[in-house]
């Protein structure tokens, strides 16, 4: 935008509180102002609730530059609106008023992470790790919607009253629709949180957001960005070529952020692996660096084999903990069990190699066989399986892998993350096939919801306390799905038909063994039809399916 546009924008925003936007949103006070827009606390007079109204610093009429910024703003709203996640800010409305675009969003009544750090200083590494796990879930949902955030930093993370994190300000988000929204050579974002591939003009993808998140987590735990330098050019150089400054005060957080800050995007761990590491760090346990492999695993087949024999598996969107399951049936004479044995043995060897060895560029030439394995990373197979794998390196024999075709891999519990919406009825929460003898565990992870927005308070998976629940007795007969449970409780049912099955109170956790194959569904304790129409909020859960013997 031009200098005159900035002056007009400042004058427009200075008109202040009291304005009624689009005949519905009454501005109360200004919450913040940035390069993309001014955020106001506003009151939605139609639904009688407070909201955040973002006034974009771009006119709806103007030259091509204005139209580009306008398209970017519309995309911001569309991206966020299609990501229903408890740790992504919710978008309610998009309106045009006085030649300006306004995005009406969920009001997060808490400070940004940047404001909290400026006021209180660095946070405990365990708390930072917990926030990081929440934000990884948010980014996973954003990426699944076909978008990138591209500006993850402390100022764009808001904190609710309960301390949970919310990812906001998608002002420079880009959809994967092929349209570039920045001019050639333009940097959109904060340099010290910008992934190296962006600085170097490389391909930007989901791993770029993970790098920015890692830099943000380091800042939150230490008070300083790991790449900040006195001059802008020096910061760019540090991001592109220098190692991050990772002080010892990071504690259990260190392995996770160190892995996420790898320069090459393909060397960074997947969201599932990083989430597991951060959850351990939140409990004060440092992850084993070997449990944070790169998100891409390649298996090279011996010379003379066809290209179809080589499998490349990207685990970026594989449900976490299901790391050993192949994505497709192997096409070569090396079956799945053989490939797993090769990888297990190579990981055992790698544990004894000199630190700093670049695995992706090493060729192991085995005497007498002509077998070469080129590895870019090794998945985290269970230690027990490693102990059982033969290590013929010590004996000089490299042809000792002999597994029958079709030998099944050990069963690994499948864990899916899902969101249960308060304004919907029964919702299927896992696509994993559940069969007789399987053990299923549902665990609440985060979020709140209400059975009457905005009249009733938010509650968690246990539902309202007895006193609050009693105040809703007038609606219990018509609206409670489970009469013995309070309104707002998380309910579950497992049934073959989906009909007639009694609900179970899930609360924070529910474990059962399936007597037959069937479908798992969850919902809020508030009946369908008009009862759920005024609900709002979501709960995040994990569903673990451990296959029976």
C-alpha positions as CSV (number, residue, x, y, z in Angstrom):
1,X,0.0,0.0,0.0
2,X,1.1,3.6,-0.6
3,X,1.9,6.1,2.1
4,X,-1.3,8.0,1.3
5,X,-3.3,4.8,1.7
6,X,-1.7,4.3,5.1
7,X,-2.6,7.8,6.2
8,X,-6.2,7.3,5.0
9,X,-6.3,4.0,6.9
10,X,-5.1,5.6,10.1
11,X,-7.6,8.4,9.8
12,X,-10.4,5.9,9.1
13,X,-9.5,3.8,12.2
14,X,-9.2,7.0,14.3
15,X,-12.9,7.6,14.0
16,X,-13.0,5.3,16.9
17,X,-15.4,3.3,18.9
18,X,-19.2,3.6,18.7
19,X,-19.5,3.0,14.9
20,X,-22.1,0.5,13.8
21,X,-20.6,-1.7,11.1
22,X,-23.0,-3.2,8.5
23,X,-26.0,-2.3,10.7
24,X,-25.0,-5.1,13.1
25,X,-21.5,-4.8,14.8
26,X,-21.1,-2.0,17.3
27,X,-17.4,-1.2,17.8
28,X,-16.4,-1.0,21.5
29,X,-12.6,-0.5,21.7
30,X,-9.4,-1.1,19.7
31,X,-7.6,-4.3,20.6
32,X,-4.6,-4.0,18.2
33,X,-3.3,-2.6,15.0
34,X,-0.8,-4.2,12.5
35,X,0.3,-3.9,8.9
36,X,-2.8,-5.8,7.6
37,X,-5.5,-4.3,9.7
38,X,-7.0,-3.0,13.0
39,X,-8.8,-5.3,15.3
40,X,-11.7,-4.1,17.4
41,X,-13.7,-5.5,20.2
42,X,-17.3,-5.3,18.9
43,X,-20.8,-6.3,19.9
44,X,-22.9,-8.4,17.6
45,X,-26.4,-6.8,18.2
46,X,-28.2,-9.6,16.3
47,X,-26.8,-12.5,18.3
48,X,-26.0,-10.5,21.5
49,X,-22.4,-11.5,21.8
50,X,-19.0,-9.9,21.7
51,X,-16.8,-10.5,18.7
52,X,-13.5,-9.4,17.2
53,X,-13.9,-7.3,14.1
54,X,-10.8,-6.9,11.9
55,X,-10.9,-3.8,9.7
56,X,-8.6,-4.5,6.8
57,X,-6.3,-1.7,5.7
58,X,-7.4,-2.1,2.1
59,X,-10.2,-0.4,0.2
60,X,-12.7,-2.5,-1.8
61,X,-12.3,-0.1,-4.7
62,X,-8.9,0.9,-6.2
63,X,-6.1,-0.2,-8.6
64,X,-4.7,-3.6,-9.2
65,X,-2.6,-3.6,-6.0
66,X,-5.7,-2.9,-4.0
67,X,-7.5,-5.8,-5.7
68,X,-4.6,-8.1,-5.0
69,X,-4.8,-7.2,-1.3
70,X,-8.5,-7.6,-1.3
71,X,-8.2,-11.2,-2.8
72,X,-5.7,-11.9,-0.1
73,X,-8.1,-10.7,2.6
74,X,-11.0,-12.8,1.3
75,X,-8.8,-15.8,1.2
76,X,-7.8,-15.2,4.8
77,X,-11.5,-15.4,5.9
78,X,-12.2,-18.4,3.7
79,X,-9.2,-20.3,5.0
80,X,-10.0,-19.8,8.6
81,X,-13.7,-20.4,8.2
82,X,-13.1,-23.9,6.8
83,X,-10.9,-25.0,9.6
84,X,-13.2,-25.8,12.6
85,X,-10.6,-26.5,15.3
86,X,-10.4,-25.4,18.9
87,X,-6.9,-23.9,18.4
88,X,-7.7,-22.0,15.2
89,X,-9.6,-18.7,15.6
90,X,-13.2,-19.0,14.4
91,X,-14.6,-16.7,11.6
92,X,-18.2,-15.7,11.9
93,X,-18.8,-13.2,9.0
94,X,-17.2,-11.2,6.2
95,X,-18.8,-7.8,5.4
96,X,-18.0,-4.7,3.3
97,X,-18.6,-1.4,4.9
98,X,-17.6,2.1,3.8
99,X,-15.4,0.7,1.1
100,X,-13.6,-1.4,3.6
101,X,-13.5,-5.2,4.2
102,X,-14.2,-6.4,7.7
103,X,-13.6,-10.0,9.0
104,X,-15.8,-10.8,12.1
105,X,-14.1,-13.4,14.2
106,X,-14.3,-15.2,17.5
107,X,-13.2,-12.9,20.4
108,X,-10.3,-14.4,22.3
109,X,-10.4,-12.5,25.6
110,X,-6.7,-12.9,26.4
111,X,-3.3,-11.6,25.4
112,X,-1.1,-12.6,22.5
113,X,1.9,-14.8,23.3
114,X,4.1,-11.8,22.4
115,X,2.3,-9.6,24.9
116,X,2.5,-12.2,27.6
117,X,6.3,-12.6,27.0
118,X,6.8,-8.8,27.1
119,X,4.9,-8.6,30.4
120,X,6.1,-11.7,32.3
121,X,9.2,-12.9,30.5
122,X,9.9,-16.5,29.2
123,X,7.6,-19.3,30.1
124,X,8.4,-22.7,31.6
125,X,9.6,-25.1,28.9
126,X,6.9,-27.6,29.9
127,X,4.1,-25.0,29.4
128,X,5.7,-24.0,26.1
129,X,5.7,-27.7,25.0
130,X,2.0,-28.0,25.8
131,X,1.1,-24.9,23.8
132,X,3.3,-26.2,21.0
133,X,1.3,-29.5,20.8
134,X,-1.9,-27.6,20.6
135,X,-0.6,-25.4,17.8
136,X,0.7,-28.4,15.9
137,X,-2.9,-29.7,15.9
138,X,-4.0,-26.3,14.6
139,X,-1.5,-26.4,11.8
140,X,-2.3,-29.9,10.9
141,X,-6.0,-28.8,10.4
142,X,-4.9,-25.8,8.4
143,X,-2.7,-27.9,6.1
144,X,-5.5,-30.5,5.7
145,X,-7.7,-27.6,4.4
146,X,-5.2,-26.9,1.7
147,X,-3.7,-23.8,3.2
148,X,-0.5,-22.6,4.8
149,X,-0.3,-20.0,7.5
150,X,3.1,-18.5,6.5
151,X,3.3,-16.1,9.5
152,X,3.5,-18.2,12.7
153,X,5.0,-16.0,15.4
154,X,4.3,-15.0,19.0
155,X,2.1,-12.0,17.9
156,X,-0.2,-14.3,16.0
157,X,-0.9,-16.7,18.8
158,X,-3.6,-15.7,21.3
159,X,-4.2,-17.2,24.7
160,X,-7.6,-18.0,26.1
161,X,-8.4,-17.4,29.8
162,X,-7.8,-21.1,30.4
163,X,-4.3,-20.7,29.0
164,X,-4.8,-22.7,25.8
165,X,-3.4,-21.3,22.5
166,X,-5.3,-20.1,19.4
167,X,-3.7,-19.6,16.0
168,X,-4.9,-16.4,14.4
169,X,-4.1,-13.7,11.7
170,X,-4.0,-15.6,8.4
171,X,-3.4,-12.3,6.6
172,X,-0.7,-13.8,4.4
173,X,-2.1,-17.3,4.2
174,X,-1.9,-18.8,0.7
175,X,-4.3,-21.5,-0.7
176,X,-2.8,-24.1,-2.9
177,X,-4.8,-22.9,-5.9
178,X,-1.8,-21.8,-7.9
179,X,-2.2,-18.1,-7.5
180,X,0.8,-16.3,-6.0
181,X,-0.4,-13.5,-3.7
182,X,3.0,-11.8,-3.2
183,X,5.0,-9.8,-5.7
184,X,8.3,-11.2,-7.0
185,X,10.9,-10.7,-4.3
186,X,8.4,-9.6,-1.6
187,X,8.8,-11.1,1.8
188,X,5.5,-11.5,3.5
189,X,6.0,-12.4,7.2
190,X,8.5,-11.8,10.0
191,X,12.0,-12.6,8.9
192,X,13.3,-14.1,12.2
193,X,10.4,-16.7,12.1
194,X,10.7,-17.3,8.4
195,X,11.8,-20.7,7.2
196,X,15.1,-21.0,5.3
197,X,13.4,-22.2,2.1
198,X,11.5,-19.0,1.9
199,X,14.6,-16.9,2.4
200,X,16.4,-18.9,-0.3
201,X,13.5,-18.9,-2.7
202,X,12.8,-22.6,-2.4
203,X,9.5,-24.5,-2.3
204,X,7.3,-23.5,0.6
205,X,5.1,-26.2,2.2
206,X,3.7,-27.4,5.5
207,X,7.2,-28.0,6.9
208,X,7.8,-24.2,6.6
209,X,5.0,-23.6,9.1
210,X,6.6,-26.1,11.5
211,X,9.9,-24.4,11.3
212,X,8.3,-21.0,12.2
213,X,6.4,-22.7,15.1
214,X,9.7,-24.1,16.4
215,X,11.3,-20.7,16.3
216,X,8.3,-19.3,18.1
217,X,8.5,-22.0,20.9
218,X,12.2,-21.2,21.4
219,X,11.3,-17.5,21.8
220,X,8.6,-18.3,24.3
221,X,10.9,-20.5,26.4
222,X,14.0,-18.2,26.3
223,X,12.7,-14.7,25.6
224,X,14.7,-14.4,22.4
225,X,14.4,-15.6,18.8
226,X,17.0,-18.2,17.9
227,X,18.0,-16.3,14.8
228,X,17.6,-12.6,15.7
229,X,20.6,-10.5,14.9
230,X,21.2,-6.7,15.2
231,X,20.7,-6.1,11.5
232,X,18.0,-7.3,9.1
233,X,20.5,-8.7,6.6
234,X,22.3,-10.6,9.4
235,X,19.1,-12.1,10.5
236,X,18.3,-13.3,7.0
237,X,21.8,-14.9,6.8
238,X,21.3,-16.6,10.2
239,X,18.0,-18.1,9.1
240,X,19.4,-19.4,5.8
241,X,22.8,-20.6,6.9
242,X,23.5,-20.5,10.6
243,X,22.6,-22.9,13.4
244,X,20.0,-21.7,15.8
245,X,20.9,-20.4,19.3
246,X,19.3,-23.1,21.5
247,X,20.3,-22.5,25.2
248,X,20.2,-25.1,27.9
249,X,17.2,-23.5,29.5
250,X,15.0,-25.1,26.8
251,X,15.3,-28.3,28.9
252,X,13.0,-31.1,27.7
253,X,11.9,-28.9,24.8
254,X,15.3,-29.0,23.1
255,X,15.1,-32.3,21.0
256,X,11.8,-31.3,19.4
257,X,12.7,-27.7,18.4
258,X,16.1,-28.8,17.3
259,X,14.6,-31.3,14.9
260,X,11.9,-28.9,13.6
261,X,14.6,-26.3,12.9
262,X,16.5,-28.4,10.5
263,X,17.4,-26.4,7.4
264,X,16.1,-28.9,4.8
265,X,12.3,-29.1,4.9
266,X,12.3,-32.8,4.1
267,X,14.6,-33.5,7.2
268,X,12.1,-32.0,9.6
269,X,9.9,-34.5,11.5
270,X,6.2,-35.1,10.7
271,X,3.5,-33.4,12.8
272,X,2.6,-36.7,14.5
273,X,6.2,-37.4,15.6
274,X,6.7,-33.7,16.7
275,X,3.4,-33.8,18.6
276,X,4.4,-36.9,20.5
277,X,7.8,-35.3,21.4
278,X,6.1,-32.1,22.6
279,X,3.6,-34.1,24.7
280,X,6.5,-35.8,26.4
281,X,8.3,-32.5,26.9
282,X,5.1,-31.1,28.5
283,X,5.5,-33.9,31.1
284,X,9.2,-32.9,31.6
285,X,10.5,-35.8,29.6
286,X,13.0,-35.1,26.8
287,X,12.4,-37.1,23.6
288,X,15.1,-39.4,22.2
289,X,16.4,-37.5,19.1
290,X,16.1,-40.8,17.2
291,X,12.3,-40.7,17.7
292,X,12.3,-37.5,15.5
293,X,13.2,-38.8,12.0
294,X,12.6,-36.8,8.9
295,X,9.1,-36.8,7.5
296,X,10.2,-38.6,4.3
297,X,11.6,-42.1,4.4
298,X,13.1,-43.6,1.2
299,X,14.0,-47.2,0.6
300,X,16.5,-47.8,-2.3
301,X,16.4,-51.1,-4.1
302,X,19.6,-52.9,-5.4
303,X,21.1,-52.0,-8.8
304,X,19.3,-53.6,-11.6
305,X,15.8,-53.4,-10.1
306,X,13.2,-51.3,-11.8
307,X,12.2,-47.9,-10.7
308,X,8.8,-49.3,-9.6
309,X,10.7,-51.3,-7.0
310,X,11.7,-48.1,-5.1
311,X,9.2,-46.9,-2.5
312,X,9.1,-43.3,-1.2
313,X,6.8,-42.8,1.7
314,X,5.9,-39.4,3.0
315,X,4.4,-39.6,6.5
316,X,3.4,-36.0,6.8
317,X,-0.4,-36.9,7.1
318,X,-0.2,-40.4,8.5
319,X,-2.0,-40.7,11.9
320,X,0.5,-40.5,14.6
321,X,1.9,-43.6,16.1
322,X,1.0,-45.6,13.0
323,X,4.4,-45.0,11.6
324,X,5.3,-48.5,10.5
325,X,2.2,-49.3,8.4
326,X,3.1,-49.1,4.7
327,X,0.8,-46.8,2.6
328,X,0.6,-49.2,-0.3
329,X,1.5,-52.8,-1.1
330,X,5.1,-53.2,-2.1
331,X,5.5,-53.7,-5.8
332,X,9.0,-55.3,-5.8
333,X,10.3,-58.7,-4.7
334,X,11.0,-57.0,-1.4
335,X,7.8,-57.5,0.6
336,X,6.7,-55.2,3.5
337,X,8.3,-57.4,6.2
338,X,11.7,-57.4,4.3
339,X,11.6,-53.7,3.9
340,X,10.9,-53.3,7.6
341,X,13.8,-55.6,8.5
342,X,16.1,-53.6,6.3
343,X,15.1,-50.4,8.0
344,X,15.4,-51.8,11.5
345,X,18.9,-53.1,10.8
346,X,20.0,-49.9,9.2
347,X,18.8,-47.9,12.2
348,X,20.8,-50.2,14.5
349,X,23.9,-49.5,12.5
350,X,23.2,-45.7,12.5
351,X,23.2,-45.7,16.3
352,X,26.8,-46.6,16.2
353,X,28.0,-44.2,13.5
354,X,29.9,-41.0,14.2
355,X,27.6,-38.0,15.2
356,X,27.1,-35.6,12.3
357,X,27.0,-38.2,9.6
358,X,24.7,-37.1,6.9
359,X,22.5,-40.2,6.4
360,X,20.9,-39.1,3.1
361,X,24.2,-38.8,1.3
362,X,25.9,-42.0,2.5
363,X,26.1,-45.1,0.3
364,X,26.9,-48.4,2.0
365,X,28.6,-50.8,-0.4
366,X,28.5,-54.4,0.9
367,X,31.3,-56.7,-0.2
368,X,30.4,-59.7,-2.2
369,X,26.8,-58.8,-2.9
370,X,26.6,-55.5,-4.7
371,X,23.8,-54.4,-2.4
372,X,23.6,-50.6,-1.8
373,X,21.2,-48.9,0.5
374,X,20.7,-45.1,0.4
375,X,18.7,-43.8,3.3
376,X,17.3,-40.3,3.9
377,X,15.9,-41.2,7.3
378,X,14.6,-44.1,9.4
379,X,11.2,-44.4,11.1
380,X,11.0,-45.0,14.8
381,X,10.5,-48.7,15.0
382,X,10.0,-50.2,18.4
383,X,13.1,-50.9,20.4
384,X,12.1,-54.5,20.9
385,X,11.9,-55.1,17.2
386,X,15.4,-53.6,16.8
387,X,16.8,-55.9,19.4
388,X,15.4,-58.9,17.4
389,X,16.8,-57.7,14.1
390,X,20.0,-59.4,13.1
391,X,23.1,-57.3,12.7
392,X,25.3,-59.0,10.1
393,X,27.6,-56.1,9.9
394,X,29.6,-57.6,12.8
395,X,30.0,-60.9,11.0
396,X,30.7,-59.5,7.5
397,X,27.6,-61.2,6.0
398,X,25.1,-58.9,4.2
399,X,22.8,-61.5,2.7
400,X,21.2,-62.8,5.8
401,X,17.7,-61.2,5.4
402,X,15.2,-64.0,4.7
403,X,11.6,-63.4,5.5
404,X,8.7,-65.3,4.0
405,X,6.6,-63.2,1.5
406,X,3.5,-61.9,3.2
407,X,4.9,-62.0,6.8
408,X,2.7,-59.4,8.6
409,X,4.3,-56.6,10.5
410,X,3.6,-56.4,14.3
411,X,0.2,-54.8,15.0
412,X,0.6,-51.1,16.0
413,X,-2.2,-49.2,17.7
414,X,-3.7,-46.6,15.4
415,X,-4.4,-43.2,16.9
416,X,-6.6,-40.7,15.2
417,X,-7.2,-37.1,16.3
418,X,-10.7,-35.8,15.8
419,X,-12.9,-32.8,16.6
420,X,-16.4,-33.2,18.1
421,X,-18.7,-30.3,17.2
422,X,-21.1,-29.1,19.9
423,X,-23.7,-28.0,17.3
424,X,-24.0,-31.4,15.7
425,X,-25.5,-34.7,16.6
426,X,-23.8,-38.1,16.5
427,X,-20.4,-37.8,14.7
428,X,-18.2,-40.6,13.5
429,X,-14.7,-39.9,14.9
430,X,-12.4,-42.5,13.3
431,X,-12.2,-44.2,9.9
432,X,-10.2,-47.0,11.4
433,X,-12.0,-50.3,11.0
434,X,-13.0,-51.6,14.4
435,X,-13.4,-55.3,14.7
436,X,-14.3,-57.8,17.4
437,X,-11.7,-58.0,20.1
438,X,-10.2,-54.6,19.4
439,X,-9.6,-52.3,22.4
440,X,-10.7,-48.7,21.8
441,X,-9.8,-45.7,24.0
442,X,-11.3,-42.2,23.6
443,X,-9.3,-39.5,25.4
444,X,-10.3,-35.8,25.6
445,X,-7.4,-33.5,24.8
446,X,-8.7,-29.9,24.6
447,X,-11.6,-27.5,24.0
448,X,-14.8,-26.3,25.5
449,X,-18.4,-26.0,24.4
450,X,-21.8,-24.8,25.5
451,X,-25.4,-26.0,25.0
452,X,-26.8,-22.4,24.8
453,X,-24.6,-19.7,23.3
454,X,-24.2,-17.1,24.7
455,X,-26.5,-17.6,27.6
456,X,-24.7,-20.6,29.2
457,X,-21.1,-20.9,30.2
458,X,-18.6,-23.1,28.4
459,X,-17.9,-26.5,29.8
460,X,-15.6,-29.4,29.2
461,X,-16.2,-33.2,28.5
462,X,-17.7,-33.8,32.0
463,X,-20.5,-31.4,31.4
464,X,-22.0,-28.8,33.7
465,X,-21.7,-29.1,37.5
466,X,-24.9,-30.2,39.4
467,X,-26.1,-26.7,40.2
468,X,-25.7,-25.4,36.6
469,X,-27.3,-28.5,35.2
470,X,-30.2,-28.2,37.5
471,X,-30.9,-24.7,36.2
472,X,-31.7,-26.4,32.8
473,X,-34.2,-28.9,34.2
474,X,-37.0,-27.3,32.2
475,X,-35.3,-28.6,29.0
476,X,-34.1,-31.9,30.3
477,X,-37.0,-34.0,29.2
478,X,-36.8,-32.8,25.6
479,X,-33.1,-32.1,25.1
480,X,-31.0,-34.6,27.1
481,X,-29.7,-37.5,25.1
482,X,-28.6,-39.3,28.3
483,X,-30.8,-38.4,31.2
484,X,-28.4,-39.6,33.8
485,X,-25.6,-37.3,32.5
486,X,-25.4,-33.5,32.8
487,X,-25.9,-31.2,29.8
488,X,-22.7,-30.7,27.9
489,X,-21.1,-34.1,28.8
490,X,-19.2,-35.9,26.0
491,X,-21.2,-39.0,25.0
492,X,-20.2,-42.0,23.0
493,X,-21.8,-45.0,21.4
494,X,-20.5,-48.0,19.6
495,X,-22.9,-50.0,17.4
496,X,-23.1,-52.0,14.3
497,X,-26.2,-50.3,13.0
498,X,-25.9,-46.8,14.5
499,X,-29.5,-47.0,15.8
500,X,-30.9,-47.9,19.1
501,X,-27.6,-48.1,21.0
502,X,-27.6,-46.5,24.5
503,X,-25.1,-43.7,24.9
504,X,-22.1,-43.9,27.3
505,X,-20.7,-41.0,29.2
506,X,-17.2,-40.6,27.9
507,X,-16.0,-37.7,30.0
508,X,-12.2,-37.3,29.9
509,X,-11.6,-41.0,28.9
510,X,-13.5,-44.1,27.9
511,X,-12.0,-47.5,27.1
512,X,-13.9,-50.6,25.9
513,X,-13.4,-53.8,24.0
514,X,-15.4,-54.3,20.9
515,X,-17.6,-57.4,21.1
516,X,-18.2,-57.2,17.3
517,X,-17.3,-54.9,14.4
518,X,-19.0,-51.6,14.5
519,X,-18.9,-47.8,14.3
520,X,-17.8,-45.3,17.1
521,X,-19.6,-42.0,17.3
522,X,-19.4,-39.1,19.8
523,X,-21.6,-36.1,20.5
524,X,-22.6,-33.5,23.1
525,X,-25.3,-34.3,25.6
526,X,-28.0,-32.2,23.9
527,X,-30.5,-33.6,21.6
528,X,-30.9,-33.1,17.8
529,X,-33.2,-30.6,16.2
530,X,-33.8,-27.3,17.9
531,X,-31.8,-28.3,21.0
532,X,-28.3,-28.2,19.4
533,X,-29.1,-25.2,17.1
534,X,-27.8,-22.7,19.7
535,X,-24.8,-24.7,20.7
536,X,-21.2,-23.6,20.0
537,X,-17.7,-24.8,20.6
538,X,-15.8,-28.1,20.0
539,X,-13.8,-30.7,21.8
540,X,-10.7,-32.4,20.5
541,X,-10.2,-36.1,21.2
542,X,-7.8,-38.9,20.3
543,X,-9.2,-42.3,19.4
544,X,-6.8,-45.3,19.9
545,X,-7.6,-48.6,18.3
546,X,-5.5,-51.5,19.5
547,X,-6.1,-54.6,17.3
548,X,-7.0,-57.7,19.2
549,X,-5.0,-60.9,19.1
